[in-house]
Amino acid sequence: MHEYSIVGALIEQCEQHAVANDATKVTRVAIKVGILSGVEPALLETAFQTFKLESICREAEFEMQIQPLVLSCLACGKQTTHNERSVVCSHCQSNHTQVTDGEDLLLMQLELE
């Protein structure tokens, strides 16, 4: 389960931001998880709730935005948005597409005290 290592890195990043800003606690962590990021959102949530207890994030609210897959079709030129893991253009059914969003896991916002 690589969600545990991801959460460990996320909490470490939160701690680094807290230290850099003279904060004593993190009150909110907001992330964006792309459909193609390879991360299972439910497992990530569970891992964060477990590992935050031993960190500066122990009281933090955890918000997760699921980012749909955004494709640019190299055959017809259209851009499409998908809520499933499909790289086929919904306009022309071509699989000659390029992913423009939906692969990343990003720390979007962090609230500190």
Stockholm file with secondary structure:
# STOCKHOLM 1.0

chainA/1-113         MHEYSIVGALIEQCEQHAVANDATKVTRVAIKVGILSGVEPALLETAFQTFKLESICREAEFEMQIQPLVLSCLACGKQTTHNERSVVCSHCQSNHTQVTDGEDLLLMQLELE
#=GR chainA/1-113 SS CTHHHHHHHHHHHHHHHHHHTTCSCEEEEEEEEETTSSCCHHHHHHHHHHHGGGSTTTTCEEEEEEECEEEEETTTCCEEEESSSCCSCTTTCCCCEEEEESSCEEEEEEEEC
#=GC SS_cons         CTHHHHHHHHHHHHHHHHHHTTCSCEEEEEEEEETTSSCCHHHHHHHHHHHGGGSTTTTCEEEEEEECEEEEETTTCCEEEESSSCCSCTTTCCCCEEEEESSCEEEEEEEEC
//
